[in-house]
Amino acid sequence: MTKKQRALLIIERLKEAYPDASCSLDYDQAWKLLISVRLAAQCTDARVNIITEQLYETFPDLNALADAPVEEIESIVRPCGLGKSKARDISACMKILRDTYGGNVPGDFNQLLALPGVGRKSANLIMGDVFGQPAIVTDTHCIRLVNRMGLVDQIKEPAKVEKALWQIVPPQEGSDFCHRLVWHGREICTARTTPHCEQCCLADLCKKVGVKAKS
């Protein structure tokens, strides 16, 4: 079985297991997703959703955040960790969106990458969830699971994992596939406990339980 064949089987199994999988960050506007994904670095999505609710009670729109003192943003987002850098990036990013893009989030990958605090993972998330474009979001769940499953060979660097997955995952499947990996990684193929392989819908396909793949 080639890696591409295995990837297609895994995609179909995960569709059956998690038909409604979606982004676990709460947002109703693109700029809010940009903020949430920045806050999510080294923080749980659940905590981010609590903090952003507080943030928008104080600063209800993009313009309010663009005008807000960085120190006030920091005082709210501090529980997410890395408060100073996250507040600085949020402030700078909202100013650019207001002044350069008319309050809109750009739908160009490279323009997204140029925004403060936005890396490839964040840009891919925006492209996939907001603009419906092909995207692969290499978060910690994705990297851990695709290595365990044998879709990549002991690659840990997010950009290299992304590049490898583009070779075997159909473009239109990438975004939803990554969301389903997150759900599967939280429920079954866990990081902090022993993976629940006996409950896994992918056990017969997984390298971890002895299946080998050709390139």
Secondary structure as a PSIPRED ss2 file (coil, helix, strand):
# PSIPRED VFORMAT (PSIPRED V4.0)

   1 M C   1.000  0.000  0.000
   2 T E   0.000  0.000  1.000
   3 K H   0.000  1.000  0.000
   4 K H   0.000  1.000  0.000
   5 Q H   0.000  1.000  0.000
   6 R H   0.000  1.000  0.000
   7 A H   0.000  1.000  0.000
   8 L H   0.000  1.000  0.000
   9 L H   0.000  1.000  0.000
  10 I H   0.000  1.000  0.000
  11 I H   0.000  1.000  0.000
  12 E H   0.000  1.000  0.000
  13 R H   0.000  1.000  0.000
  14 L H   0.000  1.000  0.000
  15 K H   0.000  1.000  0.000
  16 E H   0.000  1.000  0.000
  17 A H   0.000  1.000  0.000
  18 Y C   1.000  0.000  0.000
  19 P C   1.000  0.000  0.000
  20 D C   1.000  0.000  0.000
  21 A C   1.000  0.000  0.000
  22 S C   1.000  0.000  0.000
  23 C C   1.000  0.000  0.000
  24 S C   1.000  0.000  0.000
  25 L C   1.000  0.000  0.000
  26 D C   1.000  0.000  0.000
  27 Y C   1.000  0.000  0.000
  28 D C   1.000  0.000  0.000
  29 Q C   1.000  0.000  0.000
  30 A H   0.000  1.000  0.000
  31 W H   0.000  1.000  0.000
  32 K H   0.000  1.000  0.000
  33 L H   0.000  1.000  0.000
  34 L H   0.000  1.000  0.000
  35 I H   0.000  1.000  0.000
  36 S H   0.000  1.000  0.000
  37 V H   0.000  1.000  0.000
  38 R H   0.000  1.000  0.000
  39 L H   0.000  1.000  0.000
  40 A C   1.000  0.000  0.000
  41 A C   1.000  0.000  0.000
  42 Q C   1.000  0.000  0.000
  43 C C   1.000  0.000  0.000
  44 T C   1.000  0.000  0.000
  45 D H   0.000  1.000  0.000
  46 A H   0.000  1.000  0.000
  47 R H   0.000  1.000  0.000
  48 V H   0.000  1.000  0.000
  49 N H   0.000  1.000  0.000
  50 I H   0.000  1.000  0.000
  51 I H   0.000  1.000  0.000
  52 T H   0.000  1.000  0.000
  53 E H   0.000  1.000  0.000
  54 Q H   0.000  1.000  0.000
  55 L H   0.000  1.000  0.000
  56 Y H   0.000  1.000  0.000
  57 E H   0.000  1.000  0.000
  58 T H   0.000  1.000  0.000
  59 F C   1.000  0.000  0.000
  60 P C   1.000  0.000  0.000
  61 D C   1.000  0.000  0.000
  62 L H   0.000  1.000  0.000
  63 N H   0.000  1.000  0.000
  64 A H   0.000  1.000  0.000
  65 L H   0.000  1.000  0.000
  66 A H   0.000  1.000  0.000
  67 D H   0.000  1.000  0.000
  68 A C   1.000  0.000  0.000
  69 P C   1.000  0.000  0.000
  70 V H   0.000  1.000  0.000
  71 E H   0.000  1.000  0.000
  72 E H   0.000  1.000  0.000
  73 I H   0.000  1.000  0.000
  74 E H   0.000  1.000  0.000
  75 S H   0.000  1.000  0.000
  76 I H   0.000  1.000  0.000
  77 V H   0.000  1.000  0.000
  78 R H   0.000  1.000  0.000
  79 P H   0.000  1.000  0.000
  80 C H   0.000  1.000  0.000
  81 G C   1.000  0.000  0.000
  82 L C   1.000  0.000  0.000
  83 G H   0.000  1.000  0.000
  84 K H   0.000  1.000  0.000
  85 S H   0.000  1.000  0.000
  86 K H   0.000  1.000  0.000
  87 A H   0.000  1.000  0.000
  88 R H   0.000  1.000  0.000
  89 D H   0.000  1.000  0.000
  90 I H   0.000  1.000  0.000
  91 S H   0.000  1.000  0.000
  92 A H   0.000  1.000  0.000
  93 C H   0.000  1.000  0.000
  94 M H   0.000  1.000  0.000
  95 K H   0.000  1.000  0.000
  96 I H   0.000  1.000  0.000
  97 L H   0.000  1.000  0.000
  98 R H   0.000  1.000  0.000
  99 D H   0.000  1.000  0.000
 100 T H   0.000  1.000  0.000
 101 Y C   1.000  0.000  0.000
 102 G C   1.000  0.000  0.000
 103 G C   1.000  0.000  0.000
 104 N C   1.000  0.000  0.000
 105 V C   1.000  0.000  0.000
 106 P C   1.000  0.000  0.000
 107 G C   1.000  0.000  0.000
 108 D C   1.000  0.000  0.000
 109 F H   0.000  1.000  0.000
 110 N H   0.000  1.000  0.000
 111 Q H   0.000  1.000  0.000
 112 L H   0.000  1.000  0.000
 113 L H   0.000  1.000  0.000
 114 A C   1.000  0.000  0.000
 115 L C   1.000  0.000  0.000
 116 P C   1.000  0.000  0.000
 117 G C   1.000  0.000  0.000
 118 V C   1.000  0.000  0.000
 119 G C   1.000  0.000  0.000
 120 R H   0.000  1.000  0.000
 121 K H   0.000  1.000  0.000
 122 S H   0.000  1.000  0.000
 123 A H   0.000  1.000  0.000
 124 N H   0.000  1.000  0.000
 125 L H   0.000  1.000  0.000
 126 I H   0.000  1.000  0.000
 127 M H   0.000  1.000  0.000
 128 G H   0.000  1.000  0.000
 129 D H   0.000  1.000  0.000
 130 V C   1.000  0.000  0.000
 131 F C   1.000  0.000  0.000
 132 G C   1.000  0.000  0.000
 133 Q C   1.000  0.000  0.000
 134 P C   1.000  0.000  0.000
 135 A C   1.000  0.000  0.000
 136 I C   1.000  0.000  0.000
 137 V C   1.000  0.000  0.000
 138 T C   1.000  0.000  0.000
 139 D C   1.000  0.000  0.000
 140 T H   0.000  1.000  0.000
 141 H H   0.000  1.000  0.000
 142 C H   0.000  1.000  0.000
 143 I H   0.000  1.000  0.000
 144 R H   0.000  1.000  0.000
 145 L H   0.000  1.000  0.000
 146 V H   0.000  1.000  0.000
 147 N H   0.000  1.000  0.000
 148 R H   0.000  1.000  0.000
 149 M H   0.000  1.000  0.000
 150 G C   1.000  0.000  0.000
 151 L C   1.000  0.000  0.000
 152 V C   1.000  0.000  0.000
 153 D C   1.000  0.000  0.000
 154 Q C   1.000  0.000  0.000
 155 I C   1.000  0.000  0.000
 156 K C   1.000  0.000  0.000
 157 E C   1.000  0.000  0.000
 158 P H   0.000  1.000  0.000
 159 A H   0.000  1.000  0.000
 160 K H   0.000  1.000  0.000
 161 V H   0.000  1.000  0.000
 162 E H   0.000  1.000  0.000
 163 K H   0.000  1.000  0.000
 164 A H   0.000  1.000  0.000
 165 L H   0.000  1.000  0.000
 166 W H   0.000  1.000  0.000
 167 Q C   1.000  0.000  0.000
 168 I C   1.000  0.000  0.000
 169 V C   1.000  0.000  0.000
 170 P C   1.000  0.000  0.000
 171 P H   0.000  1.000  0.000
 172 Q H   0.000  1.000  0.000
 173 E H   0.000  1.000  0.000
 174 G H   0.000  1.000  0.000
 175 S H   0.000  1.000  0.000
 176 D H   0.000  1.000  0.000
 177 F H   0.000  1.000  0.000
 178 C H   0.000  1.000  0.000
 179 H H   0.000  1.000  0.000
 180 R H   0.000  1.000  0.000
 181 L H   0.000  1.000  0.000
 182 V H   0.000  1.000  0.000
 183 W H   0.000  1.000  0.000
 184 H H   0.000  1.000  0.000
 185 G H   0.000  1.000  0.000
 186 R H   0.000  1.000  0.000
 187 E H   0.000  1.000  0.000
 188 I C   1.000  0.000  0.000
 189 C C   1.000  0.000  0.000
 190 T C   1.000  0.000  0.000
 191 A C   1.000  0.000  0.000
 192 R C   1.000  0.000  0.000
 193 T C   1.000  0.000  0.000
 194 T C   1.000  0.000  0.000
 195 P C   1.000  0.000  0.000
 196 H C   1.000  0.000  0.000
 197 C H   0.000  1.000  0.000
 198 E H   0.000  1.000  0.000
 199 Q H   0.000  1.000  0.000
 200 C C   1.000  0.000  0.000
 201 C C   1.000  0.000  0.000
 202 L C   1.000  0.000  0.000
 203 A C   1.000  0.000  0.000
 204 D C   1.000  0.000  0.000
 205 L C   1.000  0.000  0.000
 206 C C   1.000  0.000  0.000
 207 K H   0.000  1.000  0.000
 208 K H   0.000  1.000  0.000
 209 V H   0.000  1.000  0.000
 210 G C   1.000  0.000  0.000
 211 V C   1.000  0.000  0.000
 212 K C   1.000  0.000  0.000
 213 A C   1.000  0.000  0.000
 214 K E   0.000  0.000  1.000
 215 S C   1.000  0.000  0.000
